[in-house]
Amino acid sequence: MNLFADIHGVVLDALNAMTEAGELPSGLDYTNVTVEPPRDPAHGDMATNAAMVLAKPARAKPRDIAEKLAARLGGDARINSAEVAGPGFINLRLDSAAWQGVVKAVLSAPEAYGRSEMGQGTRVNVEFVSANPTGPMHVGHTRGAVFGDALASLLDFAGYDVTREYYINDGGAQVDVLARSAYERYREANGLEPAIAEGLYPGDYLIPVGEALKEKYGDSLLDKPEEEWLAEIREFATEKMMEMIRADLASLNVKMDVYSSEKALYGSGRIEAAIGRLRSAGLIYEGVLEPPKGKLPDDWEAREQTLFRSTDHGDDQDRAVMKSDGSWTYFAPDIAYHWDKIDRGFDQLIDVFGADHGGYVKRMNAAVKALSNGRVPLDVKLIQLVKLFKNGEPFKMSKRAGTFVTLRDVVEQAGRDVTRFHMLTRKNDAPLDFDFAKVLEQSKDNPVWYVQYASARVHSVMKRAAEMGVDVSDTALAGADLSALDHPAEMELVRKLAEYPRLIEAAASAHEPHRVAFYLYDLAGALHSLWNRGNDETALRFIQEGDAKATATKIALLRAVGVVISSGLAILGVTPAKEMR
């Protein structure tokens, strides 16, 4: 059930009836007709802009349309009043039974409430994390991992067919650096002093890799030249790093459906095929790029390269896909990788990049538009930096990675659920402060604690009601006398529950899972507010001593809140609390 969608349907039916009656011309487009909460709750429960958006195409005054539409809307049993306001908005006040039906709907199908068919099975590929396989993931990857995983869950909940994918960047020079770094740890495992030269990876995390290399090769590689061991150690070390990365992701309960390898594209013909597709469309040419703006790098020179005409698809400049020496640029395999996604039949692509990849967005969008003839949209979500604090001061932890704080460090310090929830308390493109003291404190200012406290309260009262002999099964509670839920504080909570399906669709459409975290905080606030009022007004307490019927009514509302909190937390990948420690 989606009460907002139901009333939206009532509005559309009324508009169709007006068309049949000759009060509106036929063929009007209702796409922009909305039913939303009014900005000022004092104006009503819902508001529609129908008269405003249809006035121009109908060649009528918005208020004239609004008055006729309001008269029809007032005839629906769920609508107590429809009042025209301002130039033509219509404010609606719903009958209490319409709101109370929301509680019954939640309890009648707890697993389904809030789910949407909006996606209609559209196949979406969400590529996220995709960290270089050169070490453990750092705190920045943590935010990207949580965001991507929560977004995938949100889209799934909204009716999309979602694939989570990790692109292993194992085809560049960084994996050669990894191999050389691992070789030094291999030498160390054989009793020699490692030569961790500048440019190599100094982290202790490579010590076990060196020991594993010794176990496999003994000392047989010590006297061999680099060209004889580089490729083999590169493959060995990359796989060990991916095992570490998979374990890091598992600590956040992130599971990928697909791991794709950049290295596998080389020699497969996929890069050539993708560039060939662009060439056949007249988008590949030989030319010289304009010099970069500002001070020229010392090594820059005007040279002819193979270029992609990305400016034809919205980029600021054309981009090189092949260097003057005939080797591919970094961009070429990325083009081939996205062509592979399109070829696999995905209808939408979402890439989650770190903020430092902002300059890559336009060229990647241009490539996908060109490869799919504009059929497959690409949405690149940039993840801003995370700053670590403790009690307001910059926090430094042990850096076993050598240069950065790891994902595993953060999870071990704060816990998986706290980490995941807090990473979603800001929009992805806004910087995030992660204060270890604040994310663990028990106060309203800590969103994760505030929501989990609400969840724990639900479980506590449900347990107590069951001990009183109240049947707290969803079936029984759905049949409770919900008409008794008529206090303004109770109705506020019911209205908040009614917003959930609408919130899910809006968040999924915008690709913004943080909206779910914000909603849960507001829902928890409404529950805590009602709880606190019950301290002074016994009629608002969830347990009505000596009155099992009244208790069942109150518990039905409480259980519905618990269902929605659990549903929202599941999207965020957080386990709802049953008790607080």
C-alpha positions in Angstrom: 0.0 0.0 0.0 1.1 3.5 -0.9 -1.4 6.0 0.4 0.1 8.9 -1.5 0.0 6.8 -4.7 -3.6 5.9 -3.9 -4.7 9.5 -3.6 -2.7 10.4 -6.7 -4.8 7.8 -8.4 -7.9 9.4 -7.1 -6.8 12.8 -8.5 -6.1 11.2 -12.0 -9.5 9.5 -12.0 -11.1 12.8 -11.2 -9.2 14.5 -14.0 -10.3 11.8 -16.4 -13.9 12.3 -15.3 -13.6 16.0 -15.9 -12.3 15.2 -19.4 -15.3 12.9 -20.1 -17.6 15.7 -18.9 -16.0 18.2 -21.2 -14.5 20.3 -18.4 -11.0 19.5 -19.6 -9.7 18.9 -23.2 -8.6 15.4 -24.0 -5.0 14.4 -24.4 -3.6 16.2 -21.5 -0.3 14.9 -20.1 -0.5 14.1 -16.4 3.2 13.3 -15.9 3.9 16.3 -13.7 0.8 16.0 -11.6 1.9 15.3 -8.0 0.4 14.5 -4.6 2.7 15.5 -1.8 2.7 16.6 1.8 2.1 20.4 1.9 5.0 22.6 3.0 3.0 23.7 6.0 1.3 20.8 7.8 -1.4 23.3 8.9 -2.7 23.4 5.3 -3.7 19.8 5.3 -2.5 16.2 4.9 -1.7 16.3 1.1 -1.7 18.7 -1.7 -1.9 18.4 -5.5 -0.6 20.8 -8.1 -2.8 19.3 -10.9 -4.6 22.6 -11.7 -1.4 24.5 -11.8 0.4 22.2 -14.3 -2.6 21.6 -16.5 -3.8 25.2 -16.8 -1.6 26.2 -19.7 -2.1 23.2 -21.9 -5.9 23.2 -21.0 -6.0 27.0 -21.8 -7.9 27.6 -18.6 -7.3 29.5 -15.4 -5.7 27.3 -12.8 -8.3 28.3 -10.1 -11.2 27.4 -12.4 -9.7 23.9 -12.9 -8.9 23.6 -9.2 -12.5 24.4 -8.0 -14.0 21.8 -10.3 -11.4 19.2 -9.4 -11.8 19.9 -5.7 -15.5 19.3 -5.9 -14.9 15.9 -7.4 -12.2 15.0 -4.9 -14.4 15.8 -2.0 -16.7 13.0 -3.1 -14.1 10.3 -2.3 -14.7 8.5 1.0 -11.0 8.9 2.0 -11.0 12.6 1.5 -12.7 14.7 4.2 -12.1 18.0 2.4 -10.5 19.5 -0.7 -9.8 23.2 -0.4 -8.4 25.5 -3.2 -5.5 27.6 -2.0 -3.6 30.5 -3.6 -3.5 30.5 -7.4 -4.7 26.9 -7.7 -3.2 24.4 -5.3 -5.6 22.0 -3.7 -5.1 21.0 -0.1 -6.6 17.7 1.0 -7.5 16.5 4.4 -8.0 12.7 4.7 -10.4 10.8 6.8 -8.9 9.2 9.9 -9.8 5.7 8.6 -7.5 6.3 5.5 -4.5 6.9 7.8 -5.4 4.1 10.2 -5.5 1.7 7.2 -1.8 2.3 6.8 -1.1 0.4 10.1 -3.3 -2.5 8.9 -1.5 -2.5 5.6 1.9 -2.7 7.3 0.9 -5.6 9.5 -1.0 -7.5 6.8 2.2 -7.7 4.7 5.3 -6.7 6.8 7.8 -7.9 4.2 6.1 -6.1 1.3 5.3 -2.7 2.9 7.3 0.0 1.1 8.4 -2.3 -1.7 7.8 -0.8 -5.1 7.4 -2.1 -8.7 8.8 1.2 -9.9 11.9 -0.4 -11.4 9.8 -3.0 -13.4 12.7 -5.4 -13.5 15.1 -2.9 -15.2 18.6 -4.4 -15.1 21.0 -2.1 -13.2 24.7 -2.6 -12.8 26.1 -0.9 -9.7 29.9 -0.8 -9.8 31.5 0.3 -6.6 34.7 0.2 -4.5 36.9 -1.1 -7.4 40.0 -0.3 -5.4 43.4 -1.0 -6.8 44.4 -4.5 -5.7 47.6 -3.2 -4.0 46.6 -3.3 -0.4 43.8 -3.2 2.2 40.9 -0.8 1.7 41.1 2.5 3.5 38.4 4.6 5.2 37.5 6.4 2.0 36.7 3.0 0.4 34.5 2.3 3.5 32.1 5.0 2.6 32.0 4.0 -1.1 31.4 0.4 -0.2 28.6 1.3 2.2 27.0 3.7 -0.3 27.2 1.3 -3.2 25.8 -1.6 -1.2 23.0 0.4 0.3 22.1 1.9 -3.1 22.0 -1.6 -4.6 19.7 -2.8 -1.8 17.5 0.3 -2.3 17.1 -0.3 -6.0 16.3 -3.9 -5.4 13.6 -2.9 -2.9 12.2 -0.5 -5.5 11.8 -3.3 -8.1 15.0 -3.2 -10.1 17.1 -6.2 -11.1 20.5 -5.2 -9.5 24.0 -6.6 -10.0 26.8 -5.5 -7.6 30.1 -5.4 -9.4 33.8 -4.8 -8.6 36.2 -3.8 -11.3 39.7 -5.1 -10.5 42.2 -2.5 -11.7 44.9 -5.1 -12.2 46.1 -4.0 -15.7 48.2 -0.9 -14.9 51.7 -0.1 -13.6 50.5 -0.2 -10.0 50.4 -4.0 -10.0 54.0 -4.1 -11.1 54.9 -1.8 -8.1 52.9 -4.3 -5.9 55.0 -7.2 -7.3 58.2 -5.4 -6.6 57.1 -4.5 -3.1 56.0 -8.1 -2.4 59.4 -9.4 -3.7 61.1 -7.3 -1.0 59.0 -8.9 1.6 59.8 -12.3 0.1 63.5 -11.4 0.5 62.8 -10.4 4.1 61.1 -13.8 4.7 64.3 -15.4 3.5 66.4 -13.5 6.1 67.5 -10.6 3.9 67.0 -6.9 4.6 64.1 -5.6 2.4 64.9 -2.6 0.3 61.6 -0.6 0.4 62.7 2.1 -2.0 60.7 5.2 -2.6 57.6 4.4 -4.7 57.1 0.9 -3.3 54.3 0.0 -0.9 55.8 0.0 2.6 52.8 -1.5 4.5 53.2 -4.4 6.9 50.3 -6.1 5.2 52.7 -7.4 2.6 54.8 -9.4 5.1 52.4 -12.4 5.0 52.5 -12.2 1.2 56.3 -12.5 1.4 56.0 -15.4 3.7 53.6 -17.1 1.4 55.9 -16.6 -1.5 58.7 -18.2 0.5 56.5 -21.2 1.3 55.7 -21.6 -2.4 59.1 -20.9 -3.9 61.6 -21.3 -1.1 64.7 -19.2 -2.0 64.6 -20.1 -5.7 63.6 -16.6 -6.8 66.3 -14.7 -4.9 69.0 -14.8 -7.6 66.7 -14.4 -10.6 66.4 -11.2 -12.6 63.2 -9.2 -12.3 61.9 -10.2 -15.8 61.8 -13.8 -14.7 59.7 -13.3 -11.5 57.7 -10.1 -12.1 54.7 -11.6 -13.9 54.4 -14.6 -11.6 54.7 -12.6 -8.4 52.4 -9.9 -9.8 49.6 -12.5 -10.3 50.3 -14.1 -6.9 50.3 -10.9 -5.0 47.3 -9.5 -6.7 45.3 -12.6 -5.7 46.4 -12.3 -2.1 45.4 -8.6 -2.1 42.0 -9.5 -3.5 41.6 -12.1 -0.8 42.3 -9.3 1.7 39.9 -6.9 0.0 37.1 -9.6 0.0 37.7 -10.1 3.7 37.5 -6.3 4.2 34.2 -6.2 2.4 32.9 -9.1 4.3 33.6 -7.2 7.6 31.1 -4.7 6.3 28.8 -7.5 5.1 29.2 -6.4 1.4 29.0 -9.2 -1.1 29.7 -8.6 -4.8 27.9 -10.5 -7.5 30.6 -10.1 -10.1 34.4 -9.4 -10.0 35.7 -8.2 -13.4 39.3 -7.9 -14.3 40.9 -5.1 -16.2 43.9 -7.4 -17.1 41.5 -9.9 -18.7 40.5 -7.2 -21.3 44.0 -7.1 -22.7 44.6 -9.7 -25.4 40.9 -10.6 -25.5 40.0 -8.3 -28.4 37.4 -6.4 -26.2 39.4 -3.2 -26.2 39.9 -3.3 -30.0 36.1 -4.1 -30.4 35.0 -1.2 -28.3 37.3 1.3 -30.0 36.3 -0.2 -33.4 32.7 0.5 -32.6 33.5 4.1 -31.9 35.6 4.3 -35.0 32.7 3.0 -37.1 30.6 5.8 -35.7 33.2 8.3 -36.9 34.3 9.1 -33.3 38.0 8.0 -33.5 40.6 10.0 -35.3 44.3 10.9 -35.3 45.0 14.3 -33.9 46.9 16.5 -31.5 45.3 17.5 -28.2 45.2 21.1 -27.0 47.8 21.9 -24.4 46.5 21.7 -20.8 45.5 24.9 -19.2 47.9 26.7 -16.8 51.5 25.9 -16.5 52.6 23.1 -18.9 54.2 20.0 -17.3 57.8 19.6 -18.2 57.2 16.4 -20.1 54.3 17.7 -22.2 54.7 17.8 -25.9 52.3 18.2 -28.8 52.2 14.8 -30.4 49.7 13.0 -32.6 47.6 10.4 -30.8 44.5 8.3 -31.4 41.6 10.3 -30.0 38.0 9.7 -29.1 35.7 12.6 -30.2 34.1 12.8 -26.7 33.1 16.4 -27.2 30.4 15.1 -29.5 28.8 13.7 -26.4 29.1 16.4 -23.8 32.8 16.2 -22.8 35.0 19.3 -22.4 37.7 18.0 -24.8 38.5 15.0 -26.8 40.3 12.2 -25.1 43.3 10.0 -26.0 42.7 6.2 -26.3 46.0 5.2 -27.7 49.4 6.8 -27.1 51.8 7.8 -29.8 53.9 4.6 -29.1 50.8 2.4 -29.9 50.0 1.4 -26.3 46.5 1.9 -24.9 45.8 4.8 -22.5 44.1 4.1 -19.1 40.8 5.3 -20.7 40.8 2.6 -23.4 40.2 -0.4 -21.2 37.6 1.6 -19.2 35.7 2.1 -22.5 35.9 -1.6 -23.2 34.8 -2.5 -19.7 31.7 -0.3 -20.0 31.0 -1.6 -23.5 31.1 -5.1 -21.9 28.4 -4.0 -19.4 26.3 -2.7 -22.2 26.8 -5.9 -24.1 25.7 -7.9 -21.1 22.3 -6.3 -21.4 22.2 -3.8 -18.6 19.6 -1.1 -19.0 21.3 1.3 -16.6 24.8 1.8 -15.3 25.9 3.3 -12.0 29.5 3.9 -11.2 30.6 4.9 -7.7 33.9 6.9 -7.8 36.0 8.6 -5.2 35.9 12.4 -5.4 39.4 12.5 -6.9 37.9 10.9 -10.0 35.6 13.8 -10.7 37.5 14.7 -13.9 36.6 11.2 -15.3 32.8 11.7 -15.2 32.2 13.6 -18.4 34.5 11.4 -20.5 32.9 8.2 -19.2 29.4 9.5 -19.8 30.5 10.4 -23.3 31.8 6.9 -23.9 28.7 5.2 -22.7 26.4 7.5 -24.7 28.4 6.8 -27.8 28.6 3.0 -27.3 24.9 2.6 -26.5 23.6 5.3 -28.9 22.2 7.0 -25.9 20.1 4.0 -24.9 21.9 3.2 -21.6 22.2 6.0 -19.0 25.2 6.2 -16.8 25.1 7.9 -13.4 28.4 8.5 -11.8 28.1 9.1 -8.0 31.2 10.8 -6.4 32.0 9.9 -2.8 33.6 12.7 -0.8 36.3 12.3 1.8 35.9 11.0 5.3 37.7 12.8 8.1 38.4 10.8 11.3 38.1 12.4 14.7 37.9 11.4 18.4 36.3 13.8 20.8 36.6 16.5 18.1 40.3 16.0 17.6 41.9 14.5 14.4 42.3 10.8 15.2 45.3 8.8 14.2 45.2 5.0 14.4 47.9 2.4 13.8 48.6 2.4 10.1 49.5 -1.2 9.2 48.9 -0.1 5.6 51.9 2.2 5.9 50.2 5.3 4.6 46.5 5.2 5.6 43.9 4.1 8.1 42.2 0.9 6.9 38.5 -0.1 6.6 39.1 -2.9 9.0 40.5 -0.5 11.7 37.3 1.6 11.5 35.0 -1.4 11.7 36.9 -2.9 14.6 36.8 0.4 16.5 33.1 1.4 15.8 31.4 -1.8 14.8 29.8 -2.7 11.5 26.3 -1.4 12.1 27.5 1.9 13.5 30.0 2.3 10.6 27.4 1.6 7.9 24.7 3.8 9.3 27.0 6.8 10.0 28.5 6.6 6.5 24.9 7.3 5.2 24.2 10.3 7.4 25.4 12.7 4.7 24.7 12.8 1.0 27.5 11.0 -0.9 28.9 14.2 -2.4 29.2 16.0 0.9 32.3 15.6 3.2 31.7 13.4 6.2 33.2 13.7 9.7 33.5 10.4 11.5 34.1 11.1 15.2 34.6 7.8 17.1 33.3 9.3 20.3 30.2 10.8 18.8 29.1 7.8 16.7 29.2 5.6 19.9 27.6 8.1 22.3 24.0 7.5 23.6 22.2 10.7 22.7 19.7 12.1 20.2 22.6 13.7 18.4 23.8 10.3 17.4 21.5 9.1 14.6 22.4 5.5 14.7 21.8 5.2 18.5 18.6 7.2 18.2 17.1 4.8 15.6 18.4 1.7 17.3 17.0 2.9 20.6 13.6 3.2 18.9 14.0 -0.4 17.6 14.9 -1.6 21.1 11.9 0.1 22.6 9.6 -1.7 20.1 11.0 -5.1 21.0 10.9 -4.3 24.8 7.2 -3.3 24.7 6.2 -6.2 22.4 7.8 -8.6 24.8 6.0 -7.1 27.8 2.7 -7.2 26.0 3.1 -10.8 25.1 3.9 -11.6 28.8 0.5 -9.9 29.6 -1.3 -12.4 27.3 -1.8 -10.0 24.4 -1.6 -11.8 21.0 1.2 -9.8 19.3 1.2 -11.8 16.1 0.9 -9.6 13.0 -2.4 -11.2 12.0 -4.0 -10.5 15.3 -2.7 -6.9 15.5 -3.9 -6.2 12.0 -7.4 -7.0 13.2 -7.2 -4.7 16.2 -9.6 -1.8 16.6 -7.4 0.8 14.8 -10.2 3.4 14.9 -9.1 4.1 18.4 -5.8 5.5 17.1 -7.1 9.1 17.0 -4.8 11.2 19.2 -2.8 13.8 17.2 0.5 12.4 18.5 -0.5 8.9 17.3 -1.7 10.2 14.0 1.6 12.0 13.5 3.4 8.6 13.8 0.9 7.0 11.4 1.5 9.8 8.9 5.2 9.2 9.1 4.6 5.5 8.4 2.6 6.4 5.3 5.5 8.4 3.9 7.8 5.3 3.7 6.7 3.9 0.3 6.9 7.4 -1.2 10.3 7.9 0.3 11.6 4.6 -1.1 10.6 5.6 -4.7 12.0 9.1 -4.4 15.3 7.8 -2.9 15.6 5.1 -5.5 14.9 7.5 -8.4 17.5 10.0 -7.1 20.0 7.2 -6.3 20.3 8.6 -2.8 20.2 6.0 0.0 21.0 8.6 2.6 17.4 9.6 2.4 16.4 6.3 4.1 18.7 7.1 7.0 17.2 10.6 7.4 13.7 9.1 7.3 14.5 6.6 10.0 15.8 9.3 12.2 12.6 11.3 11.8 10.5 8.2 12.3 12.4 7.3 15.5 11.9 10.9 16.7 8.1 10.6 16.2 8.1 7.4 18.2 10.2 8.8 21.0 8.0 11.9 21.1 4.9 9.8 21.6 6.7 7.7 24.2 7.6 10.7 26.2 4.1 12.1 26.0 2.9 8.8 27.5 4.9 9.5 30.6 2.4 12.3 31.4 -0.7 11.0 29.6 -1.5 7.4 30.5 -4.0 7.1 27.6 -1.0 7.4 25.2 1.0 4.6 26.8 1.5 1.5 24.6 0.7 -0.8 27.6 -2.8 -0.1 28.9 -2.8 -1.9 32.2 -5.9 -4.2 32.6 -7.2 -3.4 29.1 -5.9 -6.0 26.6 -8.1 -4.6 23.7 -6.7 -1.0 24.1 -3.2 -2.4 24.5 -3.6 -4.4 21.2 -4.6 -1.2 19.4 -1.5 0.7 20.7 0.8 -2.3 20.1 -0.4 -2.5 16.5 0.9 1.0 15.9 4.2 0.2 17.7 4.7 -3.0 15.8 4.1 -1.2 12.5 6.8 1.3 13.4 9.1 -1.7 14.2 8.4 -3.2 10.8 9.3 0.0 9.0 12.5 0.6 11.1 13.6 -3.0 10.4 12.9 -2.6 6.7 14.8 0.7 6.4 17.7 -0.6 8.4 17.9 -3.7 6.1 18.3 -1.5 3.1 21.1 0.3 4.9 22.6 -3.1 5.8 22.2 -2.5 9.5 20.8 -5.1 12.0 18.0 -3.7 14.2 18.7 -3.7 17.9 16.5 -5.7 20.2 18.0 -4.2 23.3 20.5 -1.5 24.2 23.6 -2.1 26.2 
